[in-house]
Amino acid sequence: MQKITHQILEMFKGNFSLRIERTNLKDDLEALAAAINFLTEEIHESILHHSYKNPDNIFGLTAQMYFILDGSSRIVKTNNSVHKFLNYNQQGILNNPFPTLLSKESQKKWKDTVGRLSGSSEWESSIRLSFLSQTGLVLPAECNVTHFGKDGVLSDKILVTSCYILPSKKNLALSPLERYEPLSQIAPPKPQKTKRKKHILYSSDIGCIRAAREYITDHLQSPMPLIEIAHNVGTNEYKLKRGFKELYGLTVFQYIKDQRLRKARLLVMYTNKSIRSIAKLVGFKKGNHLSREFKKRFHYSPTDLRMMSIGPKEDFNTLT
Amino acid sequence: MAIFINEVMRKYVENDFASFRMEKGILHITYKETLCLYLPAAMAVVSQRLLLQHGMPFPILCDIRGVNDVTVDAKEYLVTEGSVLISALAMVTKTPLSHLYTEIYTLESPPITLKTFREETMALEFLRPFVHSPI
């Protein structure tokens, strides 16, 4: 329960990088931890999507955590971000073995990676590790690990780095104002050029857009004019068009095409239906339309994929 | 081309993430214990399933009690690609954790006939009408 509380507090602070450490239990508490982790991951992805779209006002900063280790993986130097992310005092972890900061699974992964690469004098590798924070939470991290050769100032040292996206300082709701400026000193705002009105999504709109996505997945086979989707979920074309892009980062038509192509790809690989009938099954009017869009998306044609997929068919072993 | 599924014979295959058993025209998929279902694992399970189905849709009984963790991208893959060639899906959940993952999957409304059960016998009863007769 304590870890769950810590995790929720971190989320309040705008930190969606941490996760609750999971156990092998399958009880209610474990389900709650899993649900919170899942929610955190969904929010984190949504923030990344919005920061990509609005880099100026949502989550624009990146922070980097780094560790310099000696040849036997003991921590020689870290930066302040380690304290920010993991809550460890920098002095407190110096000279400690780096694997003590990792989850059990990651300790094994670390040992395997270092062991595998130790033969070569200079190497670099990407590895997904889970750090354990001092509060007992888990920080999953895509790490870059570099081992320097015998020459230079970093001779025989290992550098572990990992990047994160943080709230932008421009977002006043998420970071405190650093300095108070009297109103008189603040220059009047410059007249702005005509800007497109910001579209606000209300919860009822979000409900309609989610319903539209369900409608699309259920009707992939048939032609889907925007007006038909909008009417079926109780909204109008304008709201659907703007809201869908805002919520999912794709236009309605891009989403429909993406879903159709993803299904078509599997049907090409795992069935012997003709390209023409697959096209019809996933909602393309003609086989050549599917082929054209398929090649644009996957960089190979459905026929090329079919040729590559032909191999010995797998079948069940009969139980005796 | 349709393959003949023997009504009596039980057929079995397994990979690193799940076991697959065909029994009386129903494909039983049981995820392995303490499995972390990340994207490559989800892709391997879907791929193995489709290889075994030879292009035919089947009713599927899915037991996810072994799953310990699921990532968001794996869930999304299972909702989209993972729903291909499934005539009906019965999820068997017996623990709070497996029940949660089933709820999360169901919330995404995959385009298939789907129902959740506590007991396997009820799940099989639900799937029986979807078994296609051998041609």
Boltz contact constraints between the chains, C-beta under 6 A:
constraints:
  - contact:
      token1: [A, 22]
      token2: [B, 69]
      max_distance: 6.0
  - contact:
      token1: [A, 24]
      token2: [B, 34]
      max_distance: 6.0
  - contact:
      token1: [A, 26]
      token2: [B, 95]
      max_distance: 6.0
  - contact:
      token1: [A, 26]
      token2: [B, 97]
      max_distance: 6.0
  - contact:
      token1: [A, 27]
      token2: [B, 96]
      max_distance: 6.0
  - contact:
      token1: [A, 28]
      token2: [B, 96]
      max_distance: 6.0
  - contact:
      token1: [A, 30]
      token2: [B, 97]
      max_distance: 6.0
  - contact:
      token1: [A, 31]
      token2: [B, 96]
      max_distance: 6.0
  - contact:
      token1: [A, 31]
      token2: [B, 97]
      max_distance: 6.0
  - contact:
      token1: [A, 31]
      token2: [B, 100]
      max_distance: 6.0
  - contact:
      token1: [A, 34]
      token2: [B, 100]
      max_distance: 6.0
  - contact:
      token1: [A, 35]
      token2: [B, 100]
      max_distance: 6.0
  - contact:
      token1: [A, 41]
      token2: [B, 72]
      max_distance: 6.0
  - contact:
      token1: [A, 42]
      token2: [B, 72]
      max_distance: 6.0
  - contact:
      token1: [A, 214]
      token2: [B, 109]
      max_distance: 6.0
  - contact:
      token1: [A, 217]
      token2: [B, 111]
      max_distance: 6.0
  - contact:
      token1: [A, 218]
      token2: [B, 111]
      max_distance: 6.0
  - contact:
      token1: [A, 262]
      token2: [B, 80]
      max_distance: 6.0
  - contact:
      token1: [A, 262]
      token2: [B, 81]
      max_distance: 6.0
  - contact:
      token1: [A, 263]
      token2: [B, 84]
      max_distance: 6.0
  - contact:
      token1: [A, 266]
      token2: [B, 81]
      max_distance: 6.0
  - contact:
      token1: [A, 266]
      token2: [B, 84]
      max_distance: 6.0
  - contact:
      token1: [A, 270]
      token2: [B, 50]
      max_distance: 6.0
  - contact:
      token1: [A, 271]
      token2: [B, 55]
      max_distance: 6.0
  - contact:
      token1: [A, 272]
      token2: [B, 55]
      max_distance: 6.0
  - contact:
      token1: [A, 314]
      token2: [B, 51]
      max_distance: 6.0
  - contact:
      token1: [A, 316]
      token2: [B, 11]
      max_distance: 6.0
  - contact:
      token1: [A, 316]
      token2: [B, 12]
      max_distance: 6.0
  - contact:
      token1: [A, 316]
      token2: [B, 13]
      max_distance: 6.0
  - contact:
      token1: [A, 316]
      token2: [B, 22]
      max_distance: 6.0
  - contact:
      token1: [A, 317]
      token2: [B, 12]
      max_distance: 6.0
  - contact:
      token1: [A, 318]
      token2: [B, 11]
      max_distance: 6.0
  - contact:
      token1: [A, 319]
      token2: [B, 10]
      max_distance: 6.0
  - contact:
      token1: [A, 319]
      token2: [B, 12]
      max_distance: 6.0
